Amino acid sequence: MSEVRALLLAAGLGTRLRPITNHYPKCLVPIGGRPLLEHWLCSLYRSRIQDVWVNLHHHQDIVHGFLSRKCFSDWVNGILEPALLGTAGTLTANANIFRNSTTLLAHADNWCQCDFNAFLDFHRRARPFGTVMTMMTFRTATPESCGIADIDDQGVVQAFYEKIPNTPTRSNLANGAVYLIEPEIVSWLERRPQISDFSTEVIPEFLGRIATWENTGIHRDIGVIHSLLAAQDDPPPKPCWSHKDDWMDNYEKAQVHSHLADARQLLS
């Protein structure tokens, strides 16, 4: 496996979290008092991934300020998208960065805590022969709200059902929208610039060549308020950067915290 670079998709509008996201980006909502995106970067930092790219769009100035903190200098870079390109389109538009590396592609607006080193080691050393992608999966109680994978005895995806009611499978193995992908997929996308969505347009084309690795830790779609509130009760991971800086001082005073507290009180 070649060098690993990471692309964190963090540009979404977070419409289901309004009014919280009216004035603040979804990728920086607090989990345990710290920005969601900081938790993602901490996981990658601990896994020694030192070349990370984050796409920016919604409230881009706030996200740019976050990424400009000293602890992220020299290894985390922002990619501005004046118009949203889609979960596959961002990768295609920046193929020059990723075409010669293994790419960790993640929807960084999910709350994910797991052993990332084990995920990387599985892709490097244990994924079935002939697979060009490893999909992180988790078990879900609501398969109709997720992309569901049917796998064979080797854990290779044979069928995939994207958020449909009454899926024709008993599987509750959900796509965590975190992938390790090999350069072949980036090259495939470069030849198909019209493709924008990774789940519905890329995954179906690589059935039989997608390995799976199950996250038995925490995996939540925090795009709805009740799930974001539930994440506040998860045990927070130990932070990577304990020092205070001007950005963090301002963050602790931001209205996003009071909006979250108001939502908890409203739903309690």
N, C-alpha and C positions, 0 to 999 in steps of 0.2 A: 504494500500500500504506500502511496506517495505521501508527501507532506499534507497535513490536514489544515485547511482553511475553513473558517466558519462564516456563514451568512445568516444573520438574524433578521427575520422579517418582523418589523416593528412599526410599520407605517400606517396601520389600519385606523379607521375612523372611530371604532368603538361605539357604534350607534346604539347598541343594546344597553350600554352603561350610562346613557344620558340621564340626568344632566351632569354627572361626574365628568364626562369627557367633553362637555361643551367648552371647557376652559383648560383642560389638561389632557395629555395624551394617555391612551390606554396602557401603553408599554411602561409608563412610569407610575401607575397606581401603586399604592403602598401594600406590601405584604410584610407583616411583622415590623412595620415602621420604616422599611427601606423600599426603594423603587424596584418594581418587578424586574426591570432590565438589569439592575445591578446584580440580582440573584443569578440571572443567566450568565452574565459576564464572570461572576465569581466561580460558577461551575466550570466554565471553560478555562479560566485562569488556573484552577486547581488541576485541570487535566492537561495543562501545559500547551494549550492551543494559543499561539501567540500572534495569529494573523486573523483578526475578526473584523467583519464588515457588517454595518447596520443600516438598513434603508430608512429614510426619513421622509415624512410627508405631513401628516396631521400634527399641528403644533410643532412644526419643525424647529423653531427657534429654541423652544424649551428642551427638546431632545438634543439639539446641537450643544446647548450649554451643558447638559449632563455629560455628553461624550467628551467635552473639552476639559473635564477634570483631570488633574495631574495623574491620578492613578490609572488612567486609560491612555495616556500619551504613549506614542510609539507602537501600540499594538491593536488599538481599536480605531476604526475609521468609519465615518458616516458617508452614505450615498444618498444624495438628494433626488427624490422623484417628484418633479413638478406635477405629474399626473400618475396615479397608481398604475403599476404595470402588471399586477397579479402575482400569484405565488410562484409561477414558473417564469413569468416575464422578467422579473427582477434578476433572476439567475441568467437568463439569456442575454439581457442587456449588459451584464457585467461578466460575460463569458471569458474575456481576456484575463480576468483575475483568477478564475476557477478552472480553466480548461486543463491545466496540468497538475491538478491536485485532487486529493480526496476532499470532498466538501461536506461539512456538517451544515445542513440546511434545516432551520428550525423556525416554527411559528412562535416567536418570542412573546406573544401576548397570551400564552398559556402558562400556567403555574406548574412547573415540573421540577421535581427533586428526585434524583436517582444516582446510581453509581456510574457516572459518565466514563470513568476509566474502564469499567467492565463492558460498557457499550462499545467503546473504541476497540478494546481487545477482542471482543467477539467478531467485529467486522474485520479486523486485521488477521485473526488466526483461526476463527472457528466457523465463519459463515460458509454455507454449502457451496461447493464448486459450481461455477457458472453464474452465480448471482453478482449483480453489479450495484446493488443497493441494499442497505439494511434499514428497515422501518422500525422505529420504536413503537411498541404497542402497550396497551394497558387494558384491564378488564373493566367493562362498563355495565351499569344497571339499566342504561337507556340506549340500547343499540340503534334505535331509530334516529337519535340525534348525532350519531357519529358515523365515520367511515368504518365499515366492518370488514375484516379480512378473514377469508377461509384459507387455512393453511394445510399443507400435507404433513407427513410424519417427520420431515426434516425442518419444518417451520417455514417453508417457502410459500409465498402467497399464490394461490391458484385462482381465486376469485375475489372481487372487491365490490362492496356495495356502499355507495356514498349517500348517507343520510336519507334512507328511504324507509317508509313504514312497512312492517311485515316483511323484513328481509328473508329471502328464501334460504336461510341457514340458521342453525342453532348457535352459531358462534357469537360470543360477546367480546371478541378480541378486537379492540378499537385501534384505529390509527392515531398515534400520538402526535402526528405532524412534526416529527423530528427524524431526520434521515441522515445517513451517511451514504454518499453517492460517489461513484467512480467517474472519471473523465468521459467515458463512453456516453453517459447520459447528457452531459453538457454539450458534447459534440452533436448528439441527436437533436437537442433543442436548438442549436445554432442553425441547423438545416430546416427548422420549422418555426420561424420567428412569429408566426400567427398564434402559437400556443401561449396561453396566459395562465391557466389553472393547473397546478401540479396534481391535485387529487383526482380530478375528473378527466384530464387530458394526457397525463404522463403515466400515472400508475397503471391504468388499464393496458397500456402498450408494453409493459414490462412484466406482466403476469408470468409466473414461472421463473423469474429471475430476481425476485425481491425476497431477501431473507428477513426474518423478524427477530426482534429482541424485546422481551417483555419487561417493562418497568413495573416492579412490584412496590415501588415507593409511592410518591405523590404525583398525580397527574390530574389537573383540573382545567377545564375550559372556564376561565374567569371572565368570559365575555358577557355573562348575565350577573345581576347584582347578588342573587342568593348564593351563587358559587364564589364570587369574590368575597362575600362576607364569611363563608365557610372557610376560605383560605386563611382568614385572620386567626382562626383557631388552630391551624396546623402548627406543629413545632417549628419555629423559625430556624434556619440553618445558621451556623456561625458565620458572621460576615468576614469577608476577605480583607476589608479596609476599614479599620476602626477609627482612623483619624477623622476629625471634623474639618470641613472646609466651608468656604462661603456658599457654595452651591447647596451643600447639605443643610446649612443653617437656614437658608431661604426655603428649602424644601420642607423642613419641619414646621414652617409657619404657613405653608401653602393651604389654600382652602380645600384642597382635595381631601384632607384628613377630616375636616368638619363635615364635608359632604358625605363621606363614608360613614361617619358617626350618625348623621341624620338618617341615612338609609337604614342603618341597623336599628335605630329606634323606631322608625316607621314600620319595619317588618317584624319587630319583636312582639 
